[in-house]
C-alpha cells in the first residue's frame, strides 16, 4: 500500500490563471502527504481552499501531527496555506531551499532562520523511508526544488509536468496533451534551457510516478509526460502554420480567414487565433492558444492593422510574448490593413527578425477594405507550402 496520500483541491471557479490564462476546464492545486513514522506534507494549496485542504489532511491522518512541510515551490497557489499549516501544527518543521526561505519570510512573516534549508542531494529520513531533494532553479521560479521518494520511485516535481484541467476531467495523457502544452508554453515556456538542465539531472532516477502541483498523478504514462516536456523545452516544431491576428473592423480578420481556407485546400495543418477575442472574452483562448501554437508549428503568420502608426496592441502583445519565450527558428510572414498610413508590417518584420525568425517575404499591407486582389492569400499559402 502506498504511503502517499493526495490532499489537493480542484478550482473550477477561477476564470484566469495568474490573471492572464483562460481556464475553460479548471485547474488543480496539488498537495501530498507521505505517511511514515513521520508525516511529511509536500506543498500546500491556494489560500481560498484552506478549510477544504485542512479537512482533507485530517481525513488522512486524523489527530496525528505533521512533522515536516516540504516547500518545493513558493508560488502562492502552492504556498498560500503555509501560515495556516504552521498555526494548526505548531511543531511542524518547514523544509525549503535557501531562496525559498527568504520568500516564505516575505509572504508569511516566518523568519528565514526558523526554516530548515536543504541542499542538492540532501536526504530527510521519515522512518522506514526517506526523501531527497534536487534543485531545479528557474523551472519556473528561482527557488524551485523537487523531492524524490525512492521507496515508491516517485518524483514530486513542483510545477514541472503540470497541466491545466481538473483531474476528473479526462482519463489519459492524450486527453490532457493540449492543456499540458498550453500550460507549459504559457507558464514555463521561457525557461527551456533550465528545463533541459533539470531533465538531464533527473534522467538517472527510475521515475515510475510523477506528482506535479497541477493536474493528475502520472504513473503508466509518466514517460509520455516527460517526452512532451523534453520536446517543448527544445522548441522543436512540427510542420504547420500558426495564424495570429487582431482586427478592428474585420478587414485583417477576413484576410486571416482567407489564408486558413487556402491552407485547407493544400492540406497544411494550422491553428488560427483571434487575439481580440482573448482580450474581450476570458473563455476564449486568445493569446494563450496562440502561444501554444507558436511552439507547435514552424511557421508564424501574423496579421495586424496599423493602429496609431503602430502595431495593433493585442498583436504587439503577442509579439512581445513570443520574444519573451525565446522561441527561435520559425518562419514568419506579416499582413494587415491600413487606412492612411502603413506601418504595422514593417514593425512586425522588425520584431520578427529581432526574435530570430526568418522572413518569408516583405509581407502584405493592403489599404482600406480587404479583397483577394489587394491581399493575395493564395500566393501566401503557396509561399508557405514551398518553405515548409
Secondary structure, DSSP 4 states (H G I P E B T S, - for coil): --SEEE--EEE-S-SEETTTEE-TT-EEE--EEEESSSEEEE----GGGHHHHHHHHHHHHTTPPP-EEEES--SHHHHTTHHHHHHHSTTPEEEE-HHHHHHHHHHH---GGGSEE--TT-EEE-SS-EEEEEE-TTSSSTT-EEEEEGGGTEEE-TTTT--SS-TTT-SSHHHHHHHHHHHIIIIIGGGHHHHHHHHHHHTTS---EEE-SSSPPBSTTHHHHHHHHHHHHTT-PEEEEEEEEE-SSSHHHHHHHHHHHHHHHHT--EEEEEHHHHHH-TTS-HHHHHHHHHHHEEEEEEEE-EETTEE-HHHHHHHHHHHHTT--S-EEEEEEEESS---HHHHHHHHHHHTTPEESSS-EEEESS--TTTS-HHHHHHHHHHH-
